[in-house]
Amino acid sequence: MGPVEFIVFAFPEEQLRVQAVSAVLGLRKTGNVRLIDALVVARTAGGEVRAAELDEFHELRGLLAGREAEPLIGPEDVEESATLLDRGSCALLVLVEHVWAEDAATAVRAAGGRIAGSVRIPADRLAEVRAAKGPAS
């Protein structure tokens, strides 16, 4: 198995944009990632946290179908992710395996090693670092 990552895609409204969700979940078609689980979490304008399976939305029904899916995102993940959301917004929580890295991970484990860590660097942070460094000389 390759490295597994939990990602929170936040949206500014309480409702997901189907096109964005379809694009994210369509990544599995490339074979680079395996979609393990996904949930929708919303923080209402009143501050209430709600979670829903994709199949609860007519437009998203069947996107997480197949033998690769496992219900692994739990209530604690929902609560922690909700702390990242403003009132009146929502998020798509996804758990993916990086299939592209499976061979490397297997080789590292066979050599007695392990994946000791992984850090996701947001694109806006990378842009900040590049800007701070100035033009390449």
GUKOL-640080 format. One record per atom (N, C-alpha, C): residue number from 1; residue in three letters; atom name; x negated, z negated, y negated. Coordinates in nm, 4 decimals. Layout:
BEGIN
R	k	r	a	xx	zz	yy
R	NUM	Ala	CA	X	Z	Y
...
// end
This chain:
BEGIN
R	k	r	a	xx	zz	yy
R	1	Met	N	-0.0844	0.0000	0.1182
R	1	Met	CA	0.0000	0.0000	0.0000
R	1	Met	C	-0.0887	0.0000	-0.1242
R	2	Gly	N	-0.0455	0.0751	-0.2254
R	2	Gly	CA	-0.1167	0.0783	-0.3524
R	2	Gly	C	-0.0742	-0.0380	-0.4403
R	3	Pro	N	-0.1346	-0.0514	-0.5574
R	3	Pro	CA	-0.0970	-0.1586	-0.6496
R	3	Pro	C	0.0505	-0.1468	-0.6897
R	4	Val	N	0.1137	-0.2617	-0.7082
R	4	Val	CA	0.2544	-0.2665	-0.7475
R	4	Val	C	0.2620	-0.3225	-0.8891
R	5	Glu	N	0.3498	-0.2644	-0.9691
R	5	Glu	CA	0.3611	-0.3051	-1.1088
R	5	Glu	C	0.5070	-0.3266	-1.1467
R	6	Phe	N	0.5298	-0.4293	-1.2259
R	6	Phe	CA	0.6621	-0.4601	-1.2807
R	6	Phe	C	0.6603	-0.4170	-1.4270
R	7	Ile	N	0.7515	-0.3289	-1.4670
R	7	Ile	CA	0.7530	-0.2742	-1.6024
R	7	Ile	C	0.8904	-0.2990	-1.6648
R	8	Val	N	0.8900	-0.3366	-1.7927
R	8	Val	CA	1.0135	-0.3581	-1.8674
R	8	Val	C	1.0204	-0.2519	-1.9773
R	9	Phe	N	1.1168	-0.1614	-1.9667
R	9	Phe	CA	1.1412	-0.0592	-2.0687
R	9	Phe	C	1.2569	-0.1082	-2.1553
R	10	Ala	N	1.2289	-0.1421	-2.2805
R	10	Ala	CA	1.3314	-0.1983	-2.3694
R	10	Ala	C	1.3939	-0.0898	-2.4561
R	11	Phe	N	1.5230	-0.1068	-2.4848
R	11	Phe	CA	1.6001	-0.0145	-2.5668
R	11	Phe	C	1.6705	-0.0935	-2.6771
R	12	Pro	N	1.6899	-0.0343	-2.7952
R	12	Pro	CA	1.7444	-0.1082	-2.9095
R	12	Pro	C	1.8950	-0.1336	-2.9066
R	13	Glu	N	1.9663	-0.0807	-2.8102
R	13	Glu	CA	2.1105	-0.1047	-2.8013
R	13	Glu	C	2.1403	-0.1787	-2.6713
R	14	Glu	N	2.2635	-0.2245	-2.6581
R	14	Glu	CA	2.3034	-0.2938	-2.5348
R	14	Glu	C	2.3261	-0.1981	-2.4194
R	15	Gln	N	2.3293	-0.0694	-2.4465
R	15	Gln	CA	2.3536	0.0300	-2.3426
R	15	Gln	C	2.2321	0.1185	-2.3254
R	16	Leu	N	2.2004	0.1488	-2.1994
R	16	Leu	CA	2.0875	0.2371	-2.1695
R	16	Leu	C	2.1199	0.3806	-2.2075
R	17	Arg	N	2.0168	0.4536	-2.2379
R	17	Arg	CA	2.0305	0.5974	-2.2576
R	17	Arg	C	1.9999	0.6630	-2.1235
R	18	Val	N	2.1003	0.7274	-2.0677
R	18	Val	CA	2.0906	0.7823	-1.9328
R	18	Val	C	1.9739	0.8793	-1.9187
R	19	Gln	N	1.9483	0.9609	-2.0196
R	19	Gln	CA	1.8394	1.0583	-2.0112
R	19	Gln	C	1.7048	0.9889	-1.9917
R	20	Ala	N	1.6825	0.8802	-2.0635
R	20	Ala	CA	1.5563	0.8064	-2.0513
R	20	Ala	C	1.5438	0.7440	-1.9134
R	21	Val	N	1.6511	0.6865	-1.8640
R	21	Val	CA	1.6494	0.6239	-1.7317
R	21	Val	C	1.6244	0.7288	-1.6239
R	22	Ser	N	1.6915	0.8407	-1.6339
R	22	Ser	CA	1.6731	0.9482	-1.5353
R	22	Ser	C	1.5286	0.9965	-1.5347
R	23	Ala	N	1.4679	1.0077	-1.6526
R	23	Ala	CA	1.3283	1.0522	-1.6605
R	23	Ala	C	1.2343	0.9512	-1.5970
R	24	Val	N	1.2562	0.8236	-1.6255
R	24	Val	CA	1.1711	0.7190	-1.5674
R	24	Val	C	1.1860	0.7158	-1.4158
R	25	Leu	N	1.3093	0.7147	-1.3704
R	25	Leu	CA	1.3320	0.7072	-1.2258
R	25	Leu	C	1.2948	0.8371	-1.1564
R	26	Gly	N	1.2910	0.9478	-1.2300
R	26	Gly	CA	1.2504	1.0757	-1.1737
R	26	Gly	C	1.1020	1.0816	-1.1413
R	27	Leu	N	1.0256	0.9838	-1.1881
R	27	Leu	CA	0.8820	0.9809	-1.1585
R	27	Leu	C	0.8531	0.9804	-1.0087
R	28	Arg	N	0.9446	0.9255	-0.9320
R	28	Arg	CA	0.9213	0.9208	-0.7876
R	28	Arg	C	0.9151	1.0608	-0.7263
R	29	Lys	N	0.9767	1.1584	-0.7938
R	29	Lys	CA	0.9726	1.2959	-0.7433
R	29	Lys	C	0.8316	1.3525	-0.7429
R	30	Thr	N	0.7458	1.3031	-0.8325
R	30	Thr	CA	0.6079	1.3513	-0.8391
R	30	Thr	C	0.5245	1.3026	-0.7212
R	31	Gly	N	0.5690	1.1936	-0.6582
R	31	Gly	CA	0.4937	1.1370	-0.5476
R	31	Gly	C	0.3822	1.0434	-0.5924
R	32	Asn	N	0.3661	1.0265	-0.7239
R	32	Asn	CA	0.2619	0.9377	-0.7750
R	32	Asn	C	0.3019	0.7912	-0.7706
R	33	Val	N	0.4321	0.7640	-0.7793
R	33	Val	CA	0.4817	0.6273	-0.7716
R	33	Val	C	0.5972	0.6208	-0.6730
R	34	Arg	N	0.6141	0.5020	-0.6172
R	34	Arg	CA	0.7284	0.4760	-0.5294
R	34	Arg	C	0.8132	0.3720	-0.6002
R	35	Leu	N	0.9371	0.4053	-0.6273
R	35	Leu	CA	1.0280	0.3133	-0.6928
R	35	Leu	C	1.0774	0.2129	-0.5896
R	36	Ile	N	1.0462	0.0866	-0.6115
R	36	Ile	CA	1.0831	-0.0177	-0.5166
R	36	Ile	C	1.2162	-0.0823	-0.5554
R	37	Asp	N	1.2315	-0.1144	-0.6840
R	37	Asp	CA	1.3549	-0.1782	-0.7299
R	37	Asp	C	1.3725	-0.1501	-0.8787
R	38	Ala	N	1.4959	-0.1621	-0.9264
R	38	Ala	CA	1.5264	-0.1459	-1.0683
R	38	Ala	C	1.6550	-0.2212	-1.0997
R	39	Leu	N	1.6593	-0.2773	-1.2186
R	39	Leu	CA	1.7776	-0.3478	-1.2680
R	39	Leu	C	1.7939	-0.3184	-1.4165
R	40	Val	N	1.9144	-0.3348	-1.4645
R	40	Val	CA	1.9425	-0.3252	-1.6071
R	40	Val	C	1.9704	-0.4669	-1.6566
R	41	Val	N	1.9042	-0.5049	-1.7658
R	41	Val	CA	1.9258	-0.6361	-1.8264
R	41	Val	C	1.9658	-0.6149	-1.9719
R	42	Ala	N	2.0662	-0.6883	-2.0156
R	42	Ala	CA	2.1097	-0.6800	-2.1553
R	42	Ala	C	2.1153	-0.8199	-2.2150
R	43	Arg	N	2.0767	-0.8300	-2.3421
R	43	Arg	CA	2.0964	-0.9525	-2.4202
R	43	Arg	C	2.2017	-0.9148	-2.5228
R	44	Thr	N	2.3191	-0.9734	-2.5091
R	44	Thr	CA	2.4304	-0.9383	-2.5972
R	44	Thr	C	2.4037	-0.9872	-2.7398
R	45	Ala	N	2.4864	-0.9413	-2.8313
R	45	Ala	CA	2.4751	-0.9850	-2.9711
R	45	Ala	C	2.4915	-1.1362	-2.9810
R	46	Gly	N	2.5667	-1.1948	-2.8886
R	46	Gly	CA	2.5861	-1.3399	-2.8857
R	46	Gly	C	2.4751	-1.4148	-2.8140
R	47	Gly	N	2.3770	-1.3415	-2.7569
R	47	Gly	CA	2.2640	-1.4048	-2.6900
R	47	Gly	C	2.2779	-1.4203	-2.5400
R	48	Glu	N	2.3932	-1.3835	-2.4853
R	48	Glu	CA	2.4148	-1.3949	-2.3410
R	48	Glu	C	2.3310	-1.2890	-2.2672
R	49	Val	N	2.2735	-1.3292	-2.1529
R	49	Val	CA	2.1938	-1.2376	-2.0715
R	49	Val	C	2.2782	-1.1908	-1.9542
R	50	Arg	N	2.2802	-1.0583	-1.9362
R	50	Arg	CA	2.3553	-0.9988	-1.8244
R	50	Arg	C	2.2627	-0.9059	-1.7473
R	51	Ala	N	2.2745	-0.9062	-1.6165
R	51	Ala	CA	2.1964	-0.8161	-1.5322
R	51	Ala	C	2.2924	-0.7360	-1.4450
R	52	Ala	N	2.2537	-0.6115	-1.4180
R	52	Ala	CA	2.3390	-0.5247	-1.3370
R	52	Ala	C	2.2532	-0.4303	-1.2533
R	53	Glu	N	2.3016	-0.4017	-1.1348
R	53	Glu	CA	2.2375	-0.3023	-1.0491
R	53	Glu	C	2.2669	-0.1634	-1.1058
R	54	Leu	N	2.1805	-0.0677	-1.0776
R	54	Leu	CA	2.2019	0.0683	-1.1274
R	54	Leu	C	2.3326	0.1273	-1.0774
R	55	Asp	N	2.3699	0.0962	-0.9549
R	55	Asp	CA	2.4924	0.1529	-0.8984
R	55	Asp	C	2.6195	0.1050	-0.9688
R	56	Glu	N	2.6077	0.0031	-1.0541
R	56	Glu	CA	2.7230	-0.0441	-1.1296
R	56	Glu	C	2.7561	0.0488	-1.2465
R	57	Phe	N	2.6651	0.1429	-1.2756
R	57	Phe	CA	2.6865	0.2393	-1.3827
R	57	Phe	C	2.7125	0.3758	-1.3203
R	58	His	N	2.8272	0.4332	-1.3533
R	58	His	CA	2.8658	0.5614	-1.2945
R	58	His	C	2.7553	0.6662	-1.3092
R	59	Glu	N	2.6941	0.6731	-1.4289
R	59	Glu	CA	2.5923	0.7749	-1.4569
R	59	Glu	C	2.4620	0.7520	-1.3803
R	60	Leu	N	2.4381	0.6292	-1.3366
R	60	Leu	CA	2.3117	0.5950	-1.2698
R	60	Leu	C	2.3265	0.5762	-1.1198
R	61	Arg	N	2.4481	0.5905	-1.0718
R	61	Arg	CA	2.4751	0.5693	-0.9297
R	61	Arg	C	2.3888	0.6614	-0.8436
R	62	Gly	N	2.3225	0.6040	-0.7455
R	62	Gly	CA	2.2431	0.6819	-0.6514
R	62	Gly	C	2.0981	0.7047	-0.6923
R	63	Leu	N	2.0594	0.6662	-0.8158
R	63	Leu	CA	1.9221	0.6883	-0.8591
R	63	Leu	C	1.8207	0.6031	-0.7825
R	64	Leu	N	1.8664	0.4910	-0.7285
R	64	Leu	CA	1.7768	0.4028	-0.6538
R	64	Leu	C	1.8090	0.4070	-0.5046
R	65	Ala	N	1.8615	0.5175	-0.4601
R	65	Ala	CA	1.8987	0.5305	-0.3194
R	65	Ala	C	1.7767	0.5648	-0.2354
R	66	Gly	N	1.7866	0.5385	-0.1088
R	66	Gly	CA	1.6810	0.5780	-0.0164
R	66	Gly	C	1.6146	0.4597	0.0494
R	67	Arg	N	1.5383	0.4899	0.1502
R	67	Arg	CA	1.4753	0.3848	0.2294
R	67	Arg	C	1.3605	0.3162	0.1567
R	68	Glu	N	1.3131	0.3759	0.0474
R	68	Glu	CA	1.2033	0.3160	-0.0260
R	68	Glu	C	1.2464	0.1971	-0.1119
R	69	Ala	N	1.3746	0.1836	-0.1417
R	69	Ala	CA	1.4232	0.0789	-0.2304
R	69	Ala	C	1.4351	-0.0554	-0.1578
R	70	Glu	N	1.3944	-0.1616	-0.2269
R	70	Glu	CA	1.4078	-0.2982	-0.1768
R	70	Glu	C	1.4507	-0.3873	-0.2927
R	71	Pro	N	1.5475	-0.4763	-0.2711
R	71	Pro	CA	1.5926	-0.5635	-0.3800
R	71	Pro	C	1.4953	-0.6804	-0.4001
R	72	Leu	N	1.3902	-0.6594	-0.4794
R	72	Leu	CA	1.2872	-0.7612	-0.4984
R	72	Leu	C	1.2860	-0.8236	-0.6373
R	73	Ile	N	1.3495	-0.7628	-0.7363
R	73	Ile	CA	1.3553	-0.8210	-0.8697
R	73	Ile	C	1.4588	-0.9328	-0.8671
R	74	Gly	N	1.4147	-1.0539	-0.8979
R	74	Gly	CA	1.5015	-1.1703	-0.8861
R	74	Gly	C	1.5477	-1.2265	-1.0193
R	75	Pro	N	1.6282	-1.3322	-1.0127
R	75	Pro	CA	1.6831	-1.3951	-1.1332
R	75	Pro	C	1.5754	-1.4442	-1.2306
R	76	Glu	N	1.4636	-1.4935	-1.1787
R	76	Glu	CA	1.3566	-1.5402	-1.2670
R	76	Glu	C	1.2937	-1.4237	-1.3434
R	77	Asp	N	1.2860	-1.3063	-1.2799
R	77	Asp	CA	1.2354	-1.1865	-1.3482
R	77	Asp	C	1.3310	-1.1438	-1.4595
R	78	Val	N	1.4593	-1.1542	-1.4311
R	78	Val	CA	1.5613	-1.1196	-1.5299
R	78	Val	C	1.5496	-1.2121	-1.6506
R	79	Glu	N	1.5410	-1.3427	-1.6267
R	79	Glu	CA	1.5327	-1.4399	-1.7367
R	79	Glu	C	1.4064	-1.4198	-1.8200
R	80	Glu	N	1.2933	-1.3995	-1.7522
R	80	Glu	CA	1.1673	-1.3789	-1.8252
R	80	Glu	C	1.1715	-1.2502	-1.9075
R	81	Ser	N	1.2254	-1.1444	-1.8493
R	81	Ser	CA	1.2354	-1.0167	-1.9204
R	81	Ser	C	1.3294	-1.0270	-2.0393
R	82	Ala	N	1.4357	-1.1048	-2.0247
R	82	Ala	CA	1.5330	-1.1203	-2.1335
R	82	Ala	C	1.4697	-1.1851	-2.2557
R	83	Thr	N	1.3642	-1.2641	-2.2374
R	83	Thr	CA	1.2974	-1.3258	-2.3523
R	83	Thr	C	1.2271	-1.2210	-2.4387
R	84	Leu	N	1.2041	-1.1027	-2.3837
R	84	Leu	CA	1.1396	-0.9942	-2.4577
R	84	Leu	C	1.2391	-0.9136	-2.5406
R	85	Leu	N	1.3675	-0.9389	-2.5193
R	85	Leu	CA	1.4726	-0.8583	-2.5825
R	85	Leu	C	1.5321	-0.9251	-2.7046
R	86	Asp	N	1.5601	-0.8437	-2.8063
R	86	Asp	CA	1.6356	-0.8899	-2.9217
R	86	Asp	C	1.7824	-0.8963	-2.8827
R	87	Arg	N	1.8595	-0.9714	-2.9590
R	87	Arg	CA	2.0046	-0.9725	-2.9361
R	87	Arg	C	2.0583	-0.8315	-2.9603
R	88	Gly	N	2.1525	-0.7908	-2.8766
R	88	Gly	CA	2.2112	-0.6581	-2.8902
R	88	Gly	C	2.1236	-0.5469	-2.8363
R	89	Ser	N	2.0352	-0.5798	-2.7411
R	89	Ser	CA	1.9491	-0.4768	-2.6820
R	89	Ser	C	1.9493	-0.4904	-2.5301
R	90	Cys	N	1.8847	-0.3960	-2.4641
R	90	Cys	CA	1.8814	-0.3972	-2.3182
R	90	Cys	C	1.7469	-0.3468	-2.2673
R	91	Ala	N	1.7284	-0.3571	-2.1379
R	91	Ala	CA	1.6041	-0.3098	-2.0771
R	91	Ala	C	1.6310	-0.2581	-1.9367
R	92	Leu	N	1.5455	-0.1686	-1.8967
R	92	Leu	CA	1.5419	-0.1215	-1.7592
R	92	Leu	C	1.4195	-0.1875	-1.6966
R	93	Leu	N	1.4404	-0.2677	-1.5948
R	93	Leu	CA	1.3311	-0.3320	-1.5229
R	93	Leu	C	1.3011	-0.2484	-1.3997
R	94	Val	N	1.1753	-0.2115	-1.3801
R	94	Val	CA	1.1393	-0.1329	-1.2630
R	94	Val	C	1.0191	-0.1961	-1.1929
R	95	Leu	N	1.0213	-0.1887	-1.0635
R	95	Leu	CA	0.9105	-0.2321	-0.9792
R	95	Leu	C	0.8631	-0.1078	-0.9050
R	96	Val	N	0.7387	-0.0673	-0.9329
R	96	Val	CA	0.6867	0.0553	-0.8737
R	96	Val	C	0.5548	0.0298	-0.8019
R	97	Glu	N	0.5321	0.1078	-0.6987
R	97	Glu	CA	0.4025	0.1099	-0.6311
R	97	Glu	C	0.3285	0.2331	-0.6803
R	98	His	N	0.2036	0.2146	-0.7175
R	98	His	CA	0.1202	0.3273	-0.7594
R	98	His	C	0.0625	0.3934	-0.6335
R	99	Val	N	0.1378	0.4874	-0.5798
R	99	Val	CA	0.1007	0.5553	-0.4564
R	99	Val	C	-0.0316	0.6299	-0.4727
R	100	Trp	N	-0.0561	0.6839	-0.5920
R	100	Trp	CA	-0.1788	0.7601	-0.6173
R	100	Trp	C	-0.3030	0.6740	-0.5916
R	101	Ala	N	-0.2914	0.5410	-0.6015
R	101	Ala	CA	-0.4065	0.4521	-0.5840
R	101	Ala	C	-0.4139	0.3916	-0.4444
R	102	Glu	N	-0.3227	0.4309	-0.3566
R	102	Glu	CA	-0.3168	0.3711	-0.2233
R	102	Glu	C	-0.4459	0.3916	-0.1446
R	103	Asp	N	-0.5012	0.5118	-0.1446
R	103	Asp	CA	-0.6244	0.5375	-0.0695
R	103	Asp	C	-0.7392	0.4516	-0.1203
R	104	Ala	N	-0.7523	0.4398	-0.2518
R	104	Ala	CA	-0.8585	0.3575	-0.3097
R	104	Ala	C	-0.8370	0.2106	-0.2740
R	105	Ala	N	-0.7138	0.1632	-0.2833
R	105	Ala	CA	-0.6844	0.0235	-0.2505
R	105	Ala	C	-0.7140	-0.0049	-0.1034
R	106	Thr	N	-0.6783	0.0872	-0.0161
R	106	Thr	CA	-0.7054	0.0707	0.1270
R	106	Thr	C	-0.8557	0.0653	0.1534
R	107	Ala	N	-0.9315	0.1534	0.0894
R	107	Ala	CA	-1.0773	0.1553	0.1070
R	107	Ala	C	-1.1405	0.0266	0.0552
R	108	Val	N	-1.0930	-0.0227	-0.0588
R	108	Val	CA	-1.1461	-0.1475	-0.1151
R	108	Val	C	-1.1183	-0.2635	-0.0200
R	109	Arg	N	-0.9982	-0.2708	0.0342
R	109	Arg	CA	-0.9633	-0.3783	0.1285
R	109	Arg	C	-1.0449	-0.3678	0.2566
R	110	Ala	N	-1.0660	-0.2467	0.3055
R	110	Ala	CA	-1.1447	-0.2263	0.4280
R	110	Ala	C	-1.2896	-0.2710	0.4083
R	111	Ala	N	-1.3373	-0.2662	0.2843
R	111	Ala	CA	-1.4741	-0.3084	0.2534
R	111	Ala	C	-1.4802	-0.4576	0.2218
R	112	Gly	N	-1.3675	-0.5287	0.2414
R	112	Gly	CA	-1.3643	-0.6717	0.2167
R	112	Gly	C	-1.3269	-0.7089	0.0750
R	113	Gly	N	-1.2936	-0.6100	-0.0065
R	113	Gly	CA	-1.2562	-0.6364	-0.1451
R	113	Gly	C	-1.1077	-0.6536	-0.1612
R	114	Arg	N	-1.0674	-0.6698	-0.2854
R	114	Arg	CA	-0.9251	-0.6847	-0.3174
R	114	Arg	C	-0.9026	-0.6369	-0.4609
R	115	Ile	N	-0.7805	-0.6065	-0.4914
R	115	Ile	CA	-0.7456	-0.5728	-0.6289
R	115	Ile	C	-0.7282	-0.7066	-0.6993
R	116	Ala	N	-0.8205	-0.7390	-0.7861
R	116	Ala	CA	-0.8232	-0.8710	-0.8485
R	116	Ala	C	-0.7409	-0.8789	-0.9766
R	117	Gly	N	-0.7063	-0.7664	-1.0322
R	117	Gly	CA	-0.6272	-0.7700	-1.1540
R	117	Gly	C	-0.5938	-0.6311	-1.2022
R	118	Ser	N	-0.4989	-0.6276	-1.2914
R	118	Ser	CA	-0.4563	-0.5015	-1.3500
R	118	Ser	C	-0.3934	-0.5333	-1.4844
R	119	Val	N	-0.4274	-0.4576	-1.5852
R	119	Val	CA	-0.3719	-0.4801	-1.7184
R	119	Val	C	-0.3158	-0.3489	-1.7709
R	120	Arg	N	-0.1914	-0.3514	-1.8107
R	120	Arg	CA	-0.1286	-0.2347	-1.8701
R	120	Arg	C	-0.1526	-0.2407	-2.0203
R	121	Ile	N	-0.2120	-0.1384	-2.0764
R	121	Ile	CA	-0.2393	-0.1341	-2.2190
R	121	Ile	C	-0.1377	-0.0405	-2.2834
R	122	Pro	N	-0.0496	-0.0950	-2.3696
R	122	Pro	CA	0.0520	-0.0114	-2.4329
R	122	Pro	C	-0.0118	0.0963	-2.5211
R	123	Ala	N	0.0520	0.2111	-2.5280
R	123	Ala	CA	-0.0001	0.3247	-2.6048
R	123	Ala	C	-0.0226	0.2894	-2.7512
R	124	Asp	N	0.0671	0.2100	-2.8104
R	124	Asp	CA	0.0492	0.1748	-2.9511
R	124	Asp	C	-0.0729	0.0858	-2.9724
R	125	Arg	N	-0.1028	0.0008	-2.8767
R	125	Arg	CA	-0.2231	-0.0832	-2.8868
R	125	Arg	C	-0.3487	0.0021	-2.8755
R	126	Leu	N	-0.3487	0.0980	-2.7842
R	126	Leu	CA	-0.4624	0.1885	-2.7689
R	126	Leu	C	-0.4840	0.2691	-2.8969
R	127	Ala	N	-0.3760	0.3130	-2.9602
R	127	Ala	CA	-0.3858	0.3864	-3.0865
R	127	Ala	C	-0.4467	0.2979	-3.1955
R	128	Glu	N	-0.4088	0.1695	-3.1984
R	128	Glu	CA	-0.4660	0.0757	-3.2957
R	128	Glu	C	-0.6168	0.0618	-3.2765
R	129	Val	N	-0.6604	0.0481	-3.1523
R	129	Val	CA	-0.8026	0.0326	-3.1220
R	129	Val	C	-0.8793	0.1582	-3.1630
R	130	Arg	N	-0.8229	0.2755	-3.1306
R	130	Arg	CA	-0.8883	0.4016	-3.1683
R	130	Arg	C	-0.8996	0.4121	-3.3209
R	131	Ala	N	-0.7937	0.3765	-3.3908
R	131	Ala	CA	-0.7954	0.3844	-3.5372
R	131	Ala	C	-0.8984	0.2879	-3.5968
R	132	Ala	N	-0.9096	0.1696	-3.5376
R	132	Ala	CA	-1.0051	0.0708	-3.5874
R	132	Ala	C	-1.1496	0.1158	-3.5662
R	133	Lys	N	-1.1719	0.1911	-3.4585
R	133	Lys	CA	-1.3077	0.2407	-3.4298
R	133	Lys	C	-1.3472	0.3541	-3.5227
R	134	Gly	N	-1.2492	0.4193	-3.5816
R	134	Gly	CA	-1.2782	0.5306	-3.6720
R	134	Gly	C	-1.3087	0.6579	-3.5952
R	135	Pro	N	-1.3453	0.7643	-3.6689
R	135	Pro	CA	-1.3729	0.8936	-3.6047
R	135	Pro	C	-1.4965	0.8856	-3.5162
R	136	Ala	N	-1.4928	0.9602	-3.4069
R	136	Ala	CA	-1.6079	0.9649	-3.3140
R	136	Ala	C	-1.7246	1.0342	-3.3830
R	137	Ser	N	-1.8435	0.9784	-3.3617
R	137	Ser	CA	-1.9599	1.0393	-3.4275
R	137	Ser	C	-2.0319	1.1367	-3.3397
// end
